[in-house]
Amino acid sequence: MERLDGYLIGIDRGSVLMFSHFDEGGPMWAGSGPREVRRAVRFSGRFRRPPSVQAVIEMWDFDSATNLRADITAEAVTETGCELVFRTWADTRIARLRAGWMAIGELPGPDTWDLS
């Protein structure tokens, strides 16, 4: 976690392999219709309250013979983590995908009490 000098703001970031369905014939590659994959993310430190989380596609390998449809977001954001959610639909075929994330939020101060 990175602390910005003079402020109680933290920035944390990372990446996660969401899936690799080409090798195993998984639903993102072999399926059709609405599909989704979720991956849990744990922040390297605790935020004072749930941070703002940005999710991005860092790498993807897809079938060029079908339309490309994708939605990626962060859901269930808490002070300690979130879920990255990737969705596609119809005939889109995706072999593998890696997602990146960045969380920005307020950090607990030296006088903040932890009542959990």
Protein Blocks (a to p, Z undefined) as FASTA:
>chain_A
ZZdehiacdcddddddfbacklnopaklmmgcjdddddddddfbdcfbdcddddddfbdc
ddfkbccddddddehiafkbccdddddehjbccfbdcdddddddddddfklccfZZ
